[in-house]
Structure formats: structure tokens, C-alpha cells
Amino acid sequence: MTKLALRRAWFQVHKWIGLILAVLIIPLSVTGAALVWDEALDHGLNPQRYAVSGGSATDAQAYVDTARAAFKPGENIATMSRDEGGPVVIAANLPAKRAANGVQVAGPPGRTTLWLDPPSARLLDRASGNSGLIRVVHQIHGSLMIPGIGRAVVGWIGVAMVFSCFTGLWLWWPTVGAWARGLRWRRHRNLDTNLHHLTGFWVALPLFVLSLTGVWISFPGLFGNGMAGGGERGMARPQPLATPHLGIDAVIAAAQAVKPGDWRQVTWPTDRTPLWSVALADSQDRVTIDDATGATTLAPAAPEATARLMRRIHDGTRMGALWQTIIFLGGLIPALLAATGIIMWWRARRWKAALRARAEGQPIDA
């Protein structure tokens, strides 16, 4: 195959990936860009959750009392967390869903979340884990809201985008002269074509990384993390204990006796693992407390799992403002590339139709 024939082949691959997937790439790209700063977005959409009266905290038991009064029967507290200057956030697992035969339905448990004022333990807001605009944005980005197979569909779109990055770089490379000629702005007389060539080059590497990590997240079993999707089918999900033996203040005091510091997150014991887990400020370590005996153990921070690293690279969590800005642009630019690619394709169709009409001696539409 000649170099020109190979280039034409790659052009066809690149073109049809863009045209076929454009309607799916645009919502995936835009929602991905929005989720880079989902916390800031939540502040803007739900300011009532962050309208705290101060930064000082009261006794943890007061938060638990408020939460138990606000939660419905069967909603058992799973976690309680707080960040400096923000609200106390308490999440409760909903009762497990069961099929007609009594087997628990696979998938993560539903949750209800409360936001409390730190100094007063006053309830600021309540929300279901399956409601709200940000939740919808997550569902669009993670599964396109397609039941059952949506996550796999998104994964295969990621595979296609990996190929699109390679073919796009191949087509960007100038056929004549040095590669630096490809960095020129005016490679074509049309604005959309110039935008497509230049932004496509600069976004190619970040988009490749985002696509590859998205594939990893969509197909965890393929990369040796088969349990990441929610456990074995039919296995009972752990449920937080409704009435633990130890009180929350005693748990926090026991943790601080092992390692001093303000608490940042407390995880309740479950029917499968009857251990409390307390994370303290300025430390990656956790203290576990046996709910039955009160025995404490300092658990050093485990090495970060590859699956978690892939997710952090993909969504920008704790990756710094520079990378977050890059992946924000890496979310918006593919939508621009899809739009400009469609315009280029449509213009080429009209141009080819005009050539055929001229060759056949037919009148050409204006």
C-alpha cells in the first residue's frame, strides 16, 4: 500500500468514527468537562448546603442525633465526613433492593445524603443519591443513561476515540515540508478547518489519556479489577449496623488516643465487617475500632490501587489545577472537533456534488 493510499484509509477511519459517534461524543465531552469541577458546580447549584454559620464543630453525637431524626426508617448511617470550612456530610444506605425471589439486586446501594451546619448540627439540606443535576451529569458521562449496557457503550466509544487520536495525528502531519508546518494557523481558508487541525493536534495526547483511562474505568474486569463493578452477582451487599454497640463520641475518642488529630471521616461498622474506621486530619492513616471489644488498630495508608489512579487521572481528583484545566479543555475540544468535522464533511459533500454536476454538464445549485 502506497503512502497516499494509507493516508486515504486512515482518513476514512477518522472520518467515520467522527461522523458515527459525533452525537454521542458531544454529550460525553461536555459532561466530562463539567465534572472536572463538580464540587464548585454543586456549590453554585446548591448554595444552601454550604451556608454554614462557622467553622467550629460541636460534639459528633449531635450530628448523629440530627441525622437519625431526619433519615427514614431503614436508612442506616454509613459515613460521616467534613472538610475544613464546609458542612458535615452524613450519608445513609437505603435498604437493599431485592428481586421477586428474595435475592438482592446487584449494584451499589442507594444513598440519602444530609448536609449539617458544623457549629449547630442544624440540617442544611437533604438529597437522594439518585436525584439532582450533578447526578444526571454523572449518569450521562458514565453510561449515557442507557440501562444495562450503557457503561460498555461508553467504553467502546473510548476505544474508538483512541483510534481517532492516532488517525487524527497521522492526518495532521504535513505531507510536504517539516512537521512544524502543521502548527500554522492558516492551513486552510475555512475557519472551521483551521480550528479542527490545530485544536486536534494540541488535544490529541490529553484526549488519548482520557480515552484510555475511560476504557479502564468502563471495563475493570479486562484490567484485572473485576470486583470494581459492585461484587459478585447475587452476593449480599454489606449493610451498616443500625444500632452499633459503641457511640460515635467514644469511637472518635478511641481513634484520637491512638493518633491525635481532628476527625475527617468516620465509616460505620457493617453486618459483614463490624469495624469502625476513622480518618484523621493531616494523615493518610486510618484507625479501626472493633465495635464489640473496642480494640483499636492503626492501619497505615495502603498503596493506591491502579484502578483508583486511573479514575483520578480521568476526573482530575487531587491532580492539581494544571491537569484539571487540561482535562477540562480535553472535554470541551472534542465537542468542537465533532462539530467542525461535521461541517467539513458536509462542505466536502457539496463540493464533490458540484464537481460531478459540472462534469455531467448539469446546472449547479447556488
N, C-alpha and C positions, 0 to 999 in steps of 0.2 A: 504494500500500500504506500502510495506516494505521500509526501508531507502535506500536500494540498488536499488529498483525499482524506487523510487522517483528520485534518483540521475541519473539513466539512462534516465528518462523522461526529466529532466532538461538539460541533455547533448544533447538530440535530439533537444530540443527547441533552445539551444545556438548554436549548430552546423548549423542548417538550417537557422537561422537568419543570421549567418555569411556568409554562402555559397551563399544564395539567394541575399543578399544585398551587397556583397563584391564589386561588380563592381560599385555600387552607393556610398558606404561608402568611398571608396578611394578618389574620386574627392571632395566629401563634406568635408572630413577631411583635405585634403591638401589645399584647397581654404580657409577653415576656419582658418587654421594656418597662411596663408599668410595675411589675412585681419586683424589679430591682430595688425599688424604694417603697415596698408595700407598707412599712411602718409609718413612713411620712404620709403616705396616701391614706392610711387609716386615721391618722391624726386629723387630716383635713376633712374626711368624710364623717368622722365620729368624734368631734371635739369634746362631747360630754364625758367620754371615757377617760380623758386626761385632765379634766378640770379638778385637779387635786387642790386641797387647801393648804398644803405644806409638805415638806419632805420628811418630817419626823414620823416614826412608826409607833403604833401602840402595841399592846400585847397581841401575839399571834392568835390567841384563843378568841379574841373579839372578832377577828376576820372569819374564823371558822363558824362562830355563832351566827354572824350575819349571813354567811353562805348557806348554812343549813336551814335557816329560815326562808331563804329565797329559792333554794332548789326544790324541785318537786319530789314526791316520794319515788324512790328507786334511783334517783340521781345521786351517786356517791362521789365524794370529793376524790379526785385523782392527783392533782398537783396544785401547789400554791407558789407563786413566784412574784418577785418585784425587782424593778430596776431603780437605780438612784434617780430621784426626782419624778418618778412615774407612779402609776397606781399599783395596787396589789391586785394580781390577776389569779383567780381561782377557777379551775376547770373541773367539771364533773363528768364522769362517764354515764351515758344513758344505759338503761337496761339492755342487755344483748338481744338482738333480733333473732327470732327462731323461725324455722320453716314449719310447715304443717306437721312434719314427722318429729318435731321437737329438737332437731339438730340446729345448732347456732349457724346463722348466716355468716359466710366468710366476709372478711373485710375489717377495716379498723372500726373501733367503736364510735358511735355518735357522741358528741360532746355538747355541753352547755357551758358557757364561759361568763364569769362575773368580773366586773371591774370595781374595786373598792377604793375609797379615799384613805390613804395611809394613817393620817392622824386620828380620824374619827371612826373608821371602819364603816362609813356610810356607803350604801350601794350607789354607784355611779351609772352603771349600765349592765344590761344582760343581753346575751345574744346566743342563738343556736349556732353550732358549728357548721350547719348546712345552709345558712342564710347570709345575706349581705352581699354587697357588690364585690368586695375583695374575694370572697369565697367563689363567686361566679367567675371572676377573672382567673382564679387558680384552676377551676374546673375546665375552662376553655383552654388554658395553656397546657394542662396535663392530659386532657382526654378529648378535647373539642366537644365535650358534653355528649359524647356518643356512648350509650350504655354498653357495658361488656367489653367491647373491643377497642374503645377509644384510646387507651394507653398504647396499645400495639400500633394503631394507626399513626399516632404521633411519633412513635419510634421509627416507623418506616419512612415517615416524612424526613426525620433526621438523617436516615441513611441516604435518602435522595439528595438532601442538602449537602452532605459530604461530597458526593459526586459532583454536585453543582459547583462547589468551591474549586475542585480540581479543574473541571472543564472551563469554568469562568476564567481562571488564571491562564490556562492554555490559550484561550481566545483573546485575552487581554494582551498577551505578549506580541509586540510589533512584528510583522512579517518582514519588514525591511528596516535595517539600521539597528542601533543599540537599543537595549531594553529600556533605557531611560526615556526614549521617545514616547513610551507608553504613559508617562506621567504628565504629558502635556494636557492642558485643559481642552483645547480646541482640536480634538482628533476628528471631529465631525461637525457639520454645520448645524445640527439639531441639538438643542439644549438637553433633551431627554437622553439622547445617545451619549453625550459627554458625561452626564451625571451617572449613567449606567456603567460606563467604562471606568471612571475614576473612583467613584464610591465603591464599586465592586472590588477593585484592587485593594483598597485600604481595609475593607471589612472582611476580606477573604480568610485571613488567618483567625481573627476572633470568631467569625461565623463557623469555621471548621471546628474550633474548640467547643463552641456552644452546641453545635450539632452532635459532635461525638459524645459529649457529656450527657446530652439529652437522650441519645440512644442508650447509653449506660443506665440511666435512670428508668427508661421505659422497659428495658429487657434485663432486669437484675439477675435472673437465672442464667442468662447467657454468659455473665461475667463472674459466676461463682458466688452469687449472693441471692440464692433462690428464696430465702426466707424473708427478704425485704418487702415482699408484697403483702404481708399480713399473716404468714404462718400457713400450716398445712390445712387443707380443706377439711372442714368439719371439726377442727380442734377448738375446744372451748377457749375463748379469749379470757385472759386474767381480768378479774373484776376487783376494784378497790373495796377494801373492807368497810362496811357501813359503820361499824362501831369498834374501832381499834381498841386494844387494851390500854395503850398509852395515850396521854393527852398531848396536844401539839406543843404546849409550852415545855413539858417535860422532855419531849423529843429534841427540841431546839437546844435546851439547856445541856442535854447529854452530848449533843454534837459539838457545842461550843466548849465543853470541858475537854474534848479530845483535840480540837483545833479552834482557837479563838477567832472570832470574826462575825460580822452580821450575816444572817441567813439571806440567801438569794433565791433558793428554790427548795421546796420540800415535796417529795413524792411519797404518796401514801402506800402502805402495805396492801397486797392483794391476796386473793384466795390461793394464788399459786406461789407467790414469794412474800411471806409475811415479814418483810423488812422495810423500815422507813429508810429513805435516802435524803440526806441534807447536803446541799451545795452552799458553801460559804463564800463571802466576798473575797476578791483578790486571790482566789485559789481555784485550780482545776481539779483538786481532790474532792472526794465526797466522803461523808461519814454515814455509815449504815448503822441502824439501831434495830435490834430484834424486838418485835412488838410483844413477844411473850416473856422474854427474860430481861430485856433492857440492855443486853450486851452490845457494846459499840465496837466498830471496826473502821479504821481509816483505810479507805480504798483509793490508792493513787490513781490519777487520771490514766485511763487506758490509751494506747496509741490510736490515733484517728483512723477509722476504717476507710478503705479506699472508696467505698460507696458514698460515705459521708463527704469525703474530699471532692468527689465528682459533683455532688449536689452543691457544695459551697462554691466551686468554680462556676457552676451553671447559674446560680442565683446571686452570687456576689457576697454571701454572708461572711463577714469578717475578712474580706479580701481587699479592703482599702478603697478609698474614693476613686483612685485612678482606674482600677479594674472595673469597679461598678459603673463608672462613666463609659468605659469601653463597651461593656456588655449592654448598657442602655442604648448606645448608638448601634451596637450589633443587633439589637432588637428592632429598632426603627428602620435602619437602612435596608434590610431585606424586603420590607413592605414597599419602600421606594424602588428597589430593584424590580420587584414584581410588577409594579405599575408602569415603570419606564420600559420594561421588557415587553409588556403587552402593547404599549404604544408603538414600539419599534417593529414588532411583528405585524401589527395592523398596517403600518405605513408601508412595510415591505410587500404585503399582500396587494395593496393598491398600486404600488409601483410595478409589480410583476404583471398585474392585470392590465395596466396601461401599456406595457411593452407588448403583451400578447395582442391587444386590440390594435396597436399600431402595426404590428407585423401582419395582421389579417386585414388591414385596411378598414377597420371599423371605427366609428366615431368614438372619441374618448370623452368620458364624463368629466366635467369640470370639477 
